């Protein structure tokens, strides 16, 4: 069976800086679902793999940047379930010295080791990746394939993410998730109960995600987005965020990556400190994985002579 249905464990979080706030914070450890297909990528790929198989497709083609968690997870899922995988990678300059890139980029190295074929394109070409003309050109080059969108979000992905919450999670008042493309939070909204509030923490600037999420959700009145914790935009971080992530791991033994889950937890803790939630609130934060990206971010931090994520 493709990526069997699993339920991840829930861990209570104890942090000194919010210990007096009478708020209960828990984290659902989706990062532990699979050693390589982690967190929400596991959920998003599950039904896409099943659909590809139903269509008798043997090749998965998808898109991503050089440090994409989705690229790594798709390569691993394809390898595990006997699909050929093709990654359309943003940045045609990366093809100039691929051997060196693979030595220094843990994400692409991992994907290559799991037999993903790369096709590097310019950033201007990449912006056209969803057009029918561009897809037709890809089929001319690579033959027939099952297309998995960038980030993995489509109806099959949302269906998989609806399985994150279980009946046991009905006791939580607030469900929190980081947001990239909107698929994970859409699934959480659909499976949440009416008494629950779902809060999304976008990793990107802008309000465009509202409309993306509305394409998939069945409920319109129990969710909101908090756009105050993106730290300047996608993959932008600060020393304050790094310090928070390292201190969080020291206190809780829970590792966080800086693109998504680290920013979400920073936001939740900051809101708790500011008394945003009423006393007695039980919060469940979803750990969406992505820990493989820490190595790549540490290379960037090292070049900037900043502290590293431990």
Phi, psi and omega in degrees: 000142180286118174043080186303151178297129181225157172239131182269158182283159179245133183241131175282138183256127177244115178233131183302322187289346177237015186293339182261010189265356179056038174240136178260122181245128179232156177230131179269118192275066176295341178295345182264003184298322187204143182296334184235329179258083196267146167057229185293340177293323175301312182295317184291327184276338187309300185280339173293320176296319179297318180293320177300319179295318179299325179277003180060035177269146181242359182231132173255130175239134180212180187232153175176170176275180186291342180242023188290126172299324182295320178298312181298316183292320179295319177299316181294318180294319178297316179299316183291330186243022170064038170256141166288143180234141178234128178250119174270109192256131178289123178115088184291342179294340181293337182284346186295324179217071188297323181300317179291320178302315181294330177291328188252356181239104186296327182293308181292326177298314179299314181297320179296318179295338177259026167070022175286135175269130182261146170224110185269132180230160181291161180294328177291318175298320184299327180295341180262012191297338182264358183285148179302324181296318181292318179297320179297321178295321177297322180290329174295321183281321191244355185082194184287148179203164172263122185270123173254122184298162174304132183078348174086359188279122169201188183298324179292323178294316179298320177302317178296319181288341174294344181271359179295314181273142178238177179301327180294341182272002180294343183284349181272142182274325185230132175248128182240141179214145168286162182226131171248287179257350175102354183291318183295310182294329177298316177296320179295318179299315182297326183263357179287161178265161185298332181279354184263148175251131178252125180242128178255143180242096183294141176271354182243156174287157171101164183254010185296338183293335177306311183291325178297316182293322182297341177293334190245340189275150178262343181243145183242354191238008181239021182219157178206163177246136173252112187261021185266001188231037178269353176057034176104350179132182184300129178067009174272134181222174180220167177298326179298318179292318179300315179299317179299313181299316181292319178293323179298317180294321179298317184281329189243347187064021177255117177283143178233144172265158190272353185275318185238287190295324178299317179293319179300311181295322175302315180296315180300312182297319179296318178294322177297315180297330180270010178060036178291325181263144179288154181301141180091355181295137175255118183251132174245113177264138181265119176276108187271014175081221178078016185293340179297338182283351182297319181301316180295319178294324179295328175296319178295316181296322180297318179295329180271002181057042177252162178299149183262162177274127185267000000 
